[in-house]
Amino acid sequence: MRIIARSRIIEYYTAHADSRVALEEWYTKTKNAQWTCFDDIRQTFNSVDAIGNQHYVFNIRGNNYRLIVVIKFTISTVLIRFIGTHAEYDKIDAKNI
């Protein structure tokens, strides 16, 4: 999968060092994946949730952090929309971010 933009991940874990290993693991697994549907994502990450509008939420580092992405399966692209704590996630409209 093509991930846009890795710089957001690096920027986030630079400020939140405890998220680095988990975010890098997510990045590596996602980059190497060839997802064509939600079930494919589930085989890689069993805690992912589809929340509608092509948005998917990943629990990062034991659910301490949340990562929201938009996935375009037809062009194998993942667009990072949000990285934050669980508390920050609760304050946003995850389907429309």
Gaussian input, Z-matrix of N, CA and C with variables (Angstrom, degrees):
# hf/3-21g

backbone

0 1
 N
 C     1     B1
 C     2     B2     1     A1
 N     3     B3     2     A2     1     D1
 C     4     B4     3     A3     2     D2
 C     5     B5     4     A4     3     D3
 N     6     B6     5     A5     4     D4
 C     7     B7     6     A6     5     D5
 C     8     B8     7     A7     6     D6
 N     9     B9     8     A8     7     D7
 C    10    B10     9     A9     8     D8
 C    11    B11    10    A10     9     D9
 N    12    B12    11    A11    10    D10
 C    13    B13    12    A12    11    D11
 C    14    B14    13    A13    12    D12
 N    15    B15    14    A14    13    D13
 C    16    B16    15    A15    14    D14
 C    17    B17    16    A16    15    D15
 N    18    B18    17    A17    16    D16
 C    19    B19    18    A18    17    D17
 C    20    B20    19    A19    18    D18
 N    21    B21    20    A20    19    D19
 C    22    B22    21    A21    20    D20
 C    23    B23    22    A22    21    D21
 N    24    B24    23    A23    22    D22
 C    25    B25    24    A24    23    D23
 C    26    B26    25    A25    24    D24
 N    27    B27    26    A26    25    D25
 C    28    B28    27    A27    26    D26
 C    29    B29    28    A28    27    D27
 N    30    B30    29    A29    28    D28
 C    31    B31    30    A30    29    D29
 C    32    B32    31    A31    30    D30
 N    33    B33    32    A32    31    D31
 C    34    B34    33    A33    32    D32
 C    35    B35    34    A34    33    D33
 N    36    B36    35    A35    34    D34
 C    37    B37    36    A36    35    D35
 C    38    B38    37    A37    36    D36
 N    39    B39    38    A38    37    D37
 C    40    B40    39    A39    38    D38
 C    41    B41    40    A40    39    D39
 N    42    B42    41    A41    40    D40
 C    43    B43    42    A42    41    D41
 C    44    B44    43    A43    42    D42
 N    45    B45    44    A44    43    D43
 C    46    B46    45    A45    44    D44
 C    47    B47    46    A46    45    D45
 N    48    B48    47    A47    46    D46
 C    49    B49    48    A48    47    D47
 C    50    B50    49    A49    48    D48
 N    51    B51    50    A50    49    D49
 C    52    B52    51    A51    50    D50
 C    53    B53    52    A52    51    D51
 N    54    B54    53    A53    52    D52
 C    55    B55    54    A54    53    D53
 C    56    B56    55    A55    54    D54
 N    57    B57    56    A56    55    D55
 C    58    B58    57    A57    56    D56
 C    59    B59    58    A58    57    D57
 N    60    B60    59    A59    58    D58
 C    61    B61    60    A60    59    D59
 C    62    B62    61    A61    60    D60
 N    63    B63    62    A62    61    D61
 C    64    B64    63    A63    62    D62
 C    65    B65    64    A64    63    D63
 N    66    B66    65    A65    64    D64
 C    67    B67    66    A66    65    D65
 C    68    B68    67    A67    66    D66
 N    69    B69    68    A68    67    D67
 C    70    B70    69    A69    68    D68
 C    71    B71    70    A70    69    D69
 N    72    B72    71    A71    70    D70
 C    73    B73    72    A72    71    D71
 C    74    B74    73    A73    72    D72
 N    75    B75    74    A74    73    D73
 C    76    B76    75    A75    74    D74
 C    77    B77    76    A76    75    D75
 N    78    B78    77    A77    76    D76
 C    79    B79    78    A78    77    D77
 C    80    B80    79    A79    78    D78
 N    81    B81    80    A80    79    D79
 C    82    B82    81    A81    80    D80
 C    83    B83    82    A82    81    D81
 N    84    B84    83    A83    82    D82
 C    85    B85    84    A84    83    D83
 C    86    B86    85    A85    84    D84
 N    87    B87    86    A86    85    D85
 C    88    B88    87    A87    86    D86
 C    89    B89    88    A88    87    D87
 N    90    B90    89    A89    88    D88
 C    91    B91    90    A90    89    D89
 C    92    B92    91    A91    90    D90
 N    93    B93    92    A92    91    D91
 C    94    B94    93    A93    92    D92
 C    95    B95    94    A94    93    D93
 N    96    B96    95    A95    94    D94
 C    97    B97    96    A96    95    D95
 C    98    B98    97    A97    96    D96
 N    99    B99    98    A98    97    D97
 C   100   B100    99    A99    98    D98
 C   101   B101   100   A100    99    D99
 N   102   B102   101   A101   100   D100
 C   103   B103   102   A102   101   D101
 C   104   B104   103   A103   102   D102
 N   105   B105   104   A104   103   D103
 C   106   B106   105   A105   104   D104
 C   107   B107   106   A106   105   D105
 N   108   B108   107   A107   106   D106
 C   109   B109   108   A108   107   D107
 C   110   B110   109   A109   108   D108
 N   111   B111   110   A110   109   D109
 C   112   B112   111   A111   110   D110
 C   113   B113   112   A112   111   D111
 N   114   B114   113   A113   112   D112
 C   115   B115   114   A114   113   D113
 C   116   B116   115   A115   114   D114
 N   117   B117   116   A116   115   D115
 C   118   B118   117   A117   116   D116
 C   119   B119   118   A118   117   D117
 N   120   B120   119   A119   118   D118
 C   121   B121   120   A120   119   D119
 C   122   B122   121   A121   120   D120
 N   123   B123   122   A122   121   D121
 C   124   B124   123   A123   122   D122
 C   125   B125   124   A124   123   D123
 N   126   B126   125   A125   124   D124
 C   127   B127   126   A126   125   D125
 C   128   B128   127   A127   126   D126
 N   129   B129   128   A128   127   D127
 C   130   B130   129   A129   128   D128
 C   131   B131   130   A130   129   D129
 N   132   B132   131   A131   130   D130
 C   133   B133   132   A132   131   D131
 C   134   B134   133   A133   132   D132
 N   135   B135   134   A134   133   D133
 C   136   B136   135   A135   134   D134
 C   137   B137   136   A136   135   D135
 N   138   B138   137   A137   136   D136
 C   139   B139   138   A138   137   D137
 C   140   B140   139   A139   138   D138
 N   141   B141   140   A140   139   D139
 C   142   B142   141   A141   140   D140
 C   143   B143   142   A142   141   D141
 N   144   B144   143   A143   142   D142
 C   145   B145   144   A144   143   D143
 C   146   B146   145   A145   144   D144
 N   147   B147   146   A146   145   D145
 C   148   B148   147   A147   146   D146
 C   149   B149   148   A148   147   D147
 N   150   B150   149   A149   148   D148
 C   151   B151   150   A150   149   D149
 C   152   B152   151   A151   150   D150
 N   153   B153   152   A152   151   D151
 C   154   B154   153   A153   152   D152
 C   155   B155   154   A154   153   D153
 N   156   B156   155   A155   154   D154
 C   157   B157   156   A156   155   D155
 C   158   B158   157   A157   156   D156
 N   159   B159   158   A158   157   D157
 C   160   B160   159   A159   158   D158
 C   161   B161   160   A160   159   D159
 N   162   B162   161   A161   160   D160
 C   163   B163   162   A162   161   D161
 C   164   B164   163   A163   162   D162
 N   165   B165   164   A164   163   D163
 C   166   B166   165   A165   164   D164
 C   167   B167   166   A166   165   D165
 N   168   B168   167   A167   166   D166
 C   169   B169   168   A168   167   D167
 C   170   B170   169   A169   168   D168
 N   171   B171   170   A170   169   D169
 C   172   B172   171   A171   170   D170
 C   173   B173   172   A172   171   D171
 N   174   B174   173   A173   172   D172
 C   175   B175   174   A174   173   D173
 C   176   B176   175   A175   174   D174
 N   177   B177   176   A176   175   D175
 C   178   B178   177   A177   176   D176
 C   179   B179   178   A178   177   D177
 N   180   B180   179   A179   178   D178
 C   181   B181   180   A180   179   D179
 C   182   B182   181   A181   180   D180
 N   183   B183   182   A182   181   D181
 C   184   B184   183   A183   182   D182
 C   185   B185   184   A184   183   D183
 N   186   B186   185   A185   184   D184
 C   187   B187   186   A186   185   D185
 C   188   B188   187   A187   186   D186
 N   189   B189   188   A188   187   D187
 C   190   B190   189   A189   188   D188
 C   191   B191   190   A190   189   D189
 N   192   B192   191   A191   190   D190
 C   193   B193   192   A192   191   D191
 C   194   B194   193   A193   192   D192
 N   195   B195   194   A194   193   D193
 C   196   B196   195   A195   194   D194
 C   197   B197   196   A196   195   D195
 N   198   B198   197   A197   196   D196
 C   199   B199   198   A198   197   D197
 C   200   B200   199   A199   198   D198
 N   201   B201   200   A200   199   D199
 C   202   B202   201   A201   200   D200
 C   203   B203   202   A202   201   D201
 N   204   B204   203   A203   202   D202
 C   205   B205   204   A204   203   D203
 C   206   B206   205   A205   204   D204
 N   207   B207   206   A206   205   D205
 C   208   B208   207   A207   206   D206
 C   209   B209   208   A208   207   D207
 N   210   B210   209   A209   208   D208
 C   211   B211   210   A210   209   D209
 C   212   B212   211   A211   210   D210
 N   213   B213   212   A212   211   D211
 C   214   B214   213   A213   212   D212
 C   215   B215   214   A214   213   D213
 N   216   B216   215   A215   214   D214
 C   217   B217   216   A216   215   D215
 C   218   B218   217   A217   216   D216
 N   219   B219   218   A218   217   D217
 C   220   B220   219   A219   218   D218
 C   221   B221   220   A220   219   D219
 N   222   B222   221   A221   220   D220
 C   223   B223   222   A222   221   D221
 C   224   B224   223   A223   222   D222
 N   225   B225   224   A224   223   D223
 C   226   B226   225   A225   224   D224
 C   227   B227   226   A226   225   D225
 N   228   B228   227   A227   226   D226
 C   229   B229   228   A228   227   D227
 C   230   B230   229   A229   228   D228
 N   231   B231   230   A230   229   D229
 C   232   B232   231   A231   230   D230
 C   233   B233   232   A232   231   D231
 N   234   B234   233   A233   232   D232
 C   235   B235   234   A234   233   D233
 C   236   B236   235   A235   234   D234
 N   237   B237   236   A236   235   D235
 C   238   B238   237   A237   236   D236
 C   239   B239   238   A238   237   D237
 N   240   B240   239   A239   238   D238
 C   241   B241   240   A240   239   D239
 C   242   B242   241   A241   240   D240
 N   243   B243   242   A242   241   D241
 C   244   B244   243   A243   242   D242
 C   245   B245   244   A244   243   D243
 N   246   B246   245   A245   244   D244
 C   247   B247   246   A246   245   D245
 C   248   B248   247   A247   246   D246
 N   249   B249   248   A248   247   D247
 C   250   B250   249   A249   248   D248
 C   251   B251   250   A250   249   D249
 N   252   B252   251   A251   250   D250
 C   253   B253   252   A252   251   D251
 C   254   B254   253   A253   252   D252
 N   255   B255   254   A254   253   D253
 C   256   B256   255   A255   254   D254
 C   257   B257   256   A256   255   D255
 N   258   B258   257   A257   256   D256
 C   259   B259   258   A258   257   D257
 C   260   B260   259   A259   258   D258
 N   261   B261   260   A260   259   D259
 C   262   B262   261   A261   260   D260
 C   263   B263   262   A262   261   D261
 N   264   B264   263   A263   262   D262
 C   265   B265   264   A264   263   D263
 C   266   B266   265   A265   264   D264
 N   267   B267   266   A266   265   D265
 C   268   B268   267   A267   266   D266
 C   269   B269   268   A268   267   D267
 N   270   B270   269   A269   268   D268
 C   271   B271   270   A270   269   D269
 C   272   B272   271   A271   270   D270
 N   273   B273   272   A272   271   D271
 C   274   B274   273   A273   272   D272
 C   275   B275   274   A274   273   D273
 N   276   B276   275   A275   274   D274
 C   277   B277   276   A276   275   D275
 C   278   B278   277   A277   276   D276
 N   279   B279   278   A278   277   D277
 C   280   B280   279   A279   278   D278
 C   281   B281   280   A280   279   D279
 N   282   B282   281   A281   280   D280
 C   283   B283   282   A282   281   D281
 C   284   B284   283   A283   282   D282
 N   285   B285   284   A284   283   D283
 C   286   B286   285   A285   284   D284
 C   287   B287   286   A286   285   D285
 N   288   B288   287   A287   286   D286
 C   289   B289   288   A288   287   D287
 C   290   B290   289   A289   288   D288

   B1=1.4487
   B2=1.5322
   B3=1.3035
   B4=1.4631
   B5=1.5249
   B6=1.3264
   B7=1.4610
   B8=1.5264
   B9=1.3261
   B10=1.4591
   B11=1.5232
   B12=1.2212
   B13=1.4405
   B14=1.5240
   B15=1.3076
   B16=1.4652
   B17=1.5225
   B18=1.3045
   B19=1.4669
   B20=1.5287
   B21=1.3206
   B22=1.4787
   B23=1.5256
   B24=1.3287
   B25=1.4669
   B26=1.5250
   B27=1.3214
   B28=1.4636
   B29=1.5269
   B30=1.3098
   B31=1.4646
   B32=1.5281
   B33=1.3327
   B34=1.4585
   B35=1.5230
   B36=1.3191
   B37=1.4628
   B38=1.5202
   B39=1.3070
   B40=1.4605
   B41=1.5250
   B42=1.3233
   B43=1.4619
   B44=1.5260
   B45=1.3366
   B46=1.4745
   B47=1.5285
   B48=1.3240
   B49=1.4658
   B50=1.5323
   B51=1.3145
   B52=1.4664
   B53=1.5238
   B54=1.3308
   B55=1.4668
   B56=1.5282
   B57=1.3184
   B58=1.4643
   B59=1.5264
   B60=1.3017
   B61=1.4692
   B62=1.5262
   B63=1.3170
   B64=1.4676
   B65=1.5245
   B66=1.3251
   B67=1.4678
   B68=1.5254
   B69=1.3146
   B70=1.4708
   B71=1.5263
   B72=1.3141
   B73=1.4665
   B74=1.5315
   B75=1.3324
   B76=1.4675
   B77=1.5255
   B78=1.3149
   B79=1.4687
   B80=1.5360
   B81=1.3047
   B82=1.4682
   B83=1.5247
   B84=1.3148
   B85=1.4662
   B86=1.5241
   B87=1.3253
   B88=1.4685
   B89=1.5155
   B90=1.3095
   B91=1.4666
   B92=1.5308
   B93=1.3178
   B94=1.4650
   B95=1.5246
   B96=1.3223
   B97=1.4684
   B98=1.5332
   B99=1.3278
   B100=1.4621
   B101=1.5323
   B102=1.3165
   B103=1.4516
   B104=1.5221
   B105=1.3293
   B106=1.4656
   B107=1.5340
   B108=1.3365
   B109=1.4673
   B110=1.5286
   B111=1.3210
   B112=1.4607
   B113=1.5243
   B114=1.3151
   B115=1.4685
   B116=1.5308
   B117=1.3251
   B118=1.4697
   B119=1.5285
   B120=1.3245
   B121=1.4642
   B122=1.5233
   B123=1.3273
   B124=1.4729
   B125=1.5298
   B126=1.3148
   B127=1.4628
   B128=1.5239
   B129=1.3196
   B130=1.4606
   B131=1.5214
   B132=1.3362
   B133=1.4645
   B134=1.5307
   B135=1.3139
   B136=1.4674
   B137=1.5241
   B138=1.3368
   B139=1.4632
   B140=1.5281
   B141=1.3108
   B142=1.4685
   B143=1.5244
   B144=1.3293
   B145=1.4622
   B146=1.5188
   B147=1.3272
   B148=1.4565
   B149=1.5204
   B150=1.3376
   B151=1.4580
   B152=1.5304
   B153=1.3113
   B154=1.4568
   B155=1.5209
   B156=1.3230
   B157=1.4576
   B158=1.5323
   B159=1.3329
   B160=1.4636
   B161=1.5256
   B162=1.3352
   B163=1.4576
   B164=1.5332
   B165=1.3294
   B166=1.4587
   B167=1.5208
   B168=1.3363
   B169=1.4629
   B170=1.5221
   B171=1.3265
   B172=1.4557
   B173=1.5193
   B174=1.3145
   B175=1.4604
   B176=1.5167
   B177=1.3015
   B178=1.4588
   B179=1.5238
   B180=1.3033
   B181=1.4685
   B182=1.5164
   B183=1.3141
   B184=1.4641
   B185=1.5131
   B186=1.3149
   B187=1.4646
   B188=1.5326
   B189=1.3378
   B190=1.4658
   B191=1.5228
   B192=1.3327
   B193=1.4581
   B194=1.5195
   B195=1.3282
   B196=1.4600
   B197=1.5126
   B198=1.3005
   B199=1.4580
   B200=1.5210
   B201=1.3259
   B202=1.4674
   B203=1.5145
   B204=1.3250
   B205=1.4557
   B206=1.5232
   B207=1.3140
   B208=1.4539
   B209=1.5232
   B210=1.3222
   B211=1.4626
   B212=1.5176
   B213=1.3191
   B214=1.4641
   B215=1.5269
   B216=1.3261
   B217=1.4626
   B218=1.5238
   B219=1.3267
   B220=1.4743
   B221=1.5213
   B222=1.3322
   B223=1.4677
   B224=1.5337
   B225=1.3267
   B226=1.4699
   B227=1.5224
   B228=1.3254
   B229=1.4613
   B230=1.5251
   B231=1.3210
   B232=1.4666
   B233=1.5238
   B234=1.3117
   B235=1.4562
   B236=1.5278
   B237=1.3094
   B238=1.4626
   B239=1.5191
   B240=1.3286
   B241=1.4649
   B242=1.5232
   B243=1.3416
   B244=1.4590
   B245=1.5156
   B246=1.3302
   B247=1.4617
   B248=1.5146
   B249=1.3157
   B250=1.4493
   B251=1.5092
   B252=1.3109
   B253=1.4561
   B254=1.5238
   B255=1.3018
   B256=1.4595
   B257=1.5355
   B258=1.3128
   B259=1.4702
   B260=1.5285
   B261=1.3189
   B262=1.4703
   B263=1.5223
   B264=1.3160
   B265=1.4575
   B266=1.5245
   B267=1.3094
   B268=1.4644
   B269=1.5313
   B270=1.3128
   B271=1.4588
   B272=1.5313
   B273=1.3231
   B274=1.4682
   B275=1.5137
   B276=1.3155
   B277=1.4703
   B278=1.5267
   B279=1.3161
   B280=1.4564
   B281=1.5208
   B282=1.3283
   B283=1.4672
   B284=1.5114
   B285=1.3070
   B286=1.4577
   B287=1.5221
   B288=1.2995
   B289=1.4582
   B290=1.5140
   A1=108.62
   A2=114.81
   A3=121.35
   A4=107.00
   A5=116.70
   A6=121.03
   A7=109.76
   A8=114.52
   A9=121.00
   A10=107.24
   A11=123.85
   A12=131.02
   A13=108.39
   A14=114.97
   A15=120.80
   A16=110.94
   A17=116.79
   A18=120.48
   A19=112.00
   A20=117.33
   A21=120.11
   A22=110.57
   A23=116.35
   A24=120.43
   A25=109.76
   A26=115.97
   A27=120.70
   A28=110.49
   A29=116.45
   A30=121.13
   A31=110.44
   A32=116.17
   A33=119.38
   A34=111.59
   A35=117.40
   A36=116.98
   A37=113.09
   A38=118.07
   A39=120.05
   A40=109.64
   A41=116.30
   A42=121.33
   A43=113.00
   A44=117.16
   A45=122.95
   A46=107.98
   A47=115.52
   A48=122.07
   A49=114.06
   A50=117.54
   A51=119.66
   A52=112.90
   A53=117.78
   A54=120.90
   A55=112.51
   A56=117.31
   A57=121.12
   A58=114.05
   A59=117.78
   A60=121.02
   A61=110.63
   A62=116.66
   A63=120.36
   A64=111.91
   A65=118.13
   A66=120.50
   A67=111.73
   A68=117.23
   A69=119.94
   A70=110.91
   A71=117.28
   A72=121.06
   A73=109.86
   A74=117.03
   A75=120.78
   A76=109.99
   A77=116.44
   A78=120.96
   A79=111.15
   A80=116.63
   A81=120.78
   A82=111.47
   A83=117.10
   A84=120.19
   A85=111.46
   A86=116.03
   A87=120.34
   A88=111.21
   A89=117.03
   A90=121.06
   A91=111.08
   A92=116.75
   A93=121.09
   A94=113.72
   A95=116.57
   A96=120.92
   A97=111.21
   A98=114.18
   A99=121.64
   A100=107.57
   A101=115.49
   A102=121.44
   A103=111.38
   A104=115.18
   A105=120.61
   A106=111.52
   A107=116.17
   A108=120.91
   A109=109.31
   A110=115.26
   A111=120.96
   A112=112.42
   A113=117.52
   A114=120.47
   A115=111.47
   A116=117.09
   A117=120.43
   A118=110.93
   A119=116.34
   A120=120.22
   A121=109.12
   A122=115.99
   A123=121.68
   A124=112.23
   A125=117.26
   A126=119.88
   A127=111.36
   A128=116.33
   A129=120.89
   A130=111.41
   A131=116.56
   A132=123.16
   A133=108.48
   A134=117.33
   A135=119.46
   A136=113.98
   A137=117.75
   A138=119.36
   A139=113.12
   A140=118.09
   A141=120.77
   A142=110.59
   A143=115.86
   A144=121.19
   A145=109.48
   A146=116.07
   A147=121.99
   A148=106.75
   A149=117.17
   A150=119.33
   A151=112.63
   A152=116.58
   A153=121.23
   A154=112.55
   A155=115.43
   A156=122.19
   A157=111.89
   A158=116.96
   A159=125.78
   A160=113.08
   A161=117.15
   A162=123.14
   A163=109.64
   A164=114.68
   A165=122.04
   A166=108.57
   A167=116.11
   A168=122.13
   A169=108.81
   A170=114.76
   A171=122.14
   A172=108.86
   A173=116.30
   A174=121.89
   A175=107.43
   A176=115.84
   A177=121.57
   A178=109.36
   A179=114.98
   A180=123.07
   A181=112.29
   A182=114.21
   A183=120.28
   A184=113.31
   A185=116.59
   A186=123.42
   A187=113.10
   A188=117.26
   A189=120.01
   A190=110.45
   A191=115.70
   A192=121.98
   A193=109.15
   A194=115.11
   A195=121.31
   A196=108.66
   A197=115.20
   A198=122.99
   A199=107.23
   A200=116.39
   A201=121.15
   A202=107.94
   A203=115.02
   A204=120.74
   A205=109.80
   A206=114.93
   A207=122.34
   A208=105.42
   A209=116.71
   A210=120.42
   A211=109.39
   A212=114.80
   A213=123.03
   A214=106.18
   A215=115.74
   A216=120.25
   A217=112.78
   A218=117.57
   A219=120.64
   A220=112.44
   A221=116.86
   A222=118.90
   A223=111.45
   A224=116.29
   A225=123.47
   A226=112.77
   A227=115.57
   A228=120.27
   A229=111.03
   A230=114.83
   A231=123.28
   A232=107.31
   A233=116.90
   A234=122.46
   A235=109.04
   A236=116.83
   A237=121.26
   A238=108.79
   A239=115.80
   A240=121.37
   A241=113.15
   A242=117.59
   A243=120.41
   A244=109.77
   A245=115.95
   A246=123.01
   A247=105.52
   A248=116.73
   A249=118.72
   A250=112.22
   A251=114.69
   A252=119.92
   A253=109.29
   A254=114.99
   A255=119.87
   A256=109.83
   A257=117.13
   A258=121.27
   A259=111.05
   A260=117.48
   A261=120.85
   A262=110.73
   A263=116.38
   A264=121.85
   A265=110.94
   A266=116.66
   A267=121.10
   A268=112.76
   A269=117.83
   A270=122.47
   A271=113.86
   A272=118.15
   A273=120.61
   A274=111.40
   A275=114.95
   A276=122.41
   A277=106.78
   A278=116.43
   A279=121.98
   A280=114.46
   A281=118.40
   A282=121.24
   A283=112.73
   A284=116.99
   A285=120.11
   A286=114.57
   A287=116.26
   A288=119.42
   A289=111.24
   D1=146.79
   D2=174.72
   D3=-92.03
   D4=128.25
   D5=-176.77
   D6=-112.24
   D7=126.35
   D8=177.81
   D9=-117.96
   D10=118.37
   D11=-1.93
   D12=-126.15
   D13=132.72
   D14=-179.10
   D15=-60.06
   D16=-29.30
   D17=-178.78
   D18=-57.92
   D19=-30.90
   D20=177.87
   D21=-66.43
   D22=-37.33
   D23=177.89
   D24=-65.42
   D25=-48.24
   D26=-178.74
   D27=-61.88
   D28=-43.74
   D29=178.73
   D30=-59.61
   D31=-41.67
   D32=-178.56
   D33=-67.70
   D34=-48.99
   D35=-176.73
   D36=-74.55
   D37=-15.82
   D38=172.11
   D39=-66.45
   D40=-37.36
   D41=178.41
   D42=-84.86
   D43=-23.15
   D44=-177.78
   D45=-130.06
   D46=78.71
   D47=-171.06
   D48=-56.15
   D49=-31.42
   D50=-178.02
   D51=-69.88
   D52=-10.37
   D53=179.20
   D54=-93.92
   D55=-7.91
   D56=-171.96
   D57=-57.27
   D58=-54.11
   D59=-176.15
   D60=-59.91
   D61=-45.92
   D62=-177.98
   D63=-66.77
   D64=-41.23
   D65=178.71
   D66=-67.96
   D67=-39.32
   D68=176.95
   D69=-65.88
   D70=-37.01
   D71=176.65
   D72=-64.32
   D73=-44.87
   D74=177.26
   D75=-59.54
   D76=-45.46
   D77=-178.87
   D78=-60.08
   D79=-48.58
   D80=-178.15
   D81=-62.53
   D82=-47.38
   D83=179.74
   D84=-62.68
   D85=-41.24
   D86=-178.12
   D87=-69.54
   D88=-43.42
   D89=179.64
   D90=-59.77
   D91=-37.18
   D92=-177.94
   D93=-85.03
   D94=-7.00
   D95=-176.95
   D96=-78.83
   D97=160.38
   D98=174.44
   D99=-131.56
   D100=65.85
   D101=-175.82
   D102=-75.27
   D103=138.13
   D104=175.27
   D105=-122.31
   D106=-8.33
   D107=-179.28
   D108=-164.14
   D109=172.29
   D110=-179.14
   D111=-58.82
   D112=-39.17
   D113=179.78
   D114=-59.67
   D115=-34.48
   D116=176.86
   D117=-64.09
   D118=-41.11
   D119=178.60
   D120=-62.95
   D121=-43.88
   D122=-179.39
   D123=-59.29
   D124=-31.72
   D125=177.90
   D126=-68.92
   D127=-27.32
   D128=178.69
   D129=-89.63
   D130=-43.97
   D131=-177.89
   D132=-130.04
   D133=103.36
   D134=-175.11
   D135=-73.87
   D136=-11.72
   D137=-179.05
   D138=-99.85
   D139=8.94
   D140=179.59
   D141=-71.42
   D142=145.92
   D143=176.63
   D144=-123.81
   D145=135.31
   D146=171.42
   D147=-88.37
   D148=123.76
   D149=-175.96
   D150=-114.17
   D151=9.42
   D152=177.16
   D153=97.18
   D154=162.98
   D155=177.64
   D156=58.31
   D157=34.85
   D158=-179.82
   D159=63.14
   D160=19.77
   D161=179.79
   D162=-99.47
   D163=139.87
   D164=-179.63
   D165=-133.01
   D166=140.88
   D167=-178.78
   D168=-113.65
   D169=129.67
   D170=177.32
   D171=-112.91
   D172=136.16
   D173=172.85
   D174=-84.36
   D175=127.88
   D176=-177.53
   D177=-117.11
   D178=134.14
   D179=179.11
   D180=54.21
   D181=60.09
   D182=176.34
   D183=64.72
   D184=32.43
   D185=178.17
   D186=73.48
   D187=15.64
   D188=173.40
   D189=-72.78
   D190=-29.53
   D191=-179.46
   D192=-127.80
   D193=157.29
   D194=176.05
   D195=-125.05
   D196=142.05
   D197=178.38
   D198=-124.96
   D199=122.86
   D200=177.50
   D201=-110.25
   D202=130.97
   D203=177.53
   D204=-132.24
   D205=157.43
   D206=168.44
   D207=-105.28
   D208=131.11
   D209=-179.81
   D210=-116.64
   D211=125.65
   D212=175.12
   D213=-106.85
   D214=95.74
   D215=-175.23
   D216=-62.71
   D217=-36.65
   D218=-175.06
   D219=-65.90
   D220=-25.80
   D221=179.13
   D222=-117.43
   D223=14.77
   D224=176.21
   D225=50.12
   D226=49.67
   D227=-175.99
   D228=-126.13
   D229=138.11
   D230=177.41
   D231=-119.58
   D232=122.33
   D233=-179.73
   D234=-109.82
   D235=117.65
   D236=179.69
   D237=-74.33
   D238=125.31
   D239=-178.42
   D240=-109.49
   D241=-29.72
   D242=-175.79
   D243=-159.21
   D244=138.78
   D245=167.78
   D246=-133.99
   D247=128.27
   D248=-179.99
   D249=-169.96
   D250=179.10
   D251=177.82
   D252=-74.36
   D253=167.33
   D254=177.60
   D255=-60.45
   D256=-40.20
   D257=179.72
   D258=-64.67
   D259=-40.65
   D260=177.67
   D261=-65.87
   D262=-39.00
   D263=178.26
   D264=-60.05
   D265=-39.90
   D266=-178.49
   D267=-63.97
   D268=-17.87
   D269=-176.75
   D270=-94.59
   D271=-2.86
   D272=-175.80
   D273=-113.10
   D274=165.72
   D275=172.88
   D276=-93.80
   D277=89.78
   D278=-171.33
   D279=-59.78
   D280=-30.59
   D281=-178.92
   D282=-72.55
   D283=-21.79
   D284=-173.26
   D285=-121.43
   D286=13.19
   D287=-179.57
   D288=-76.52

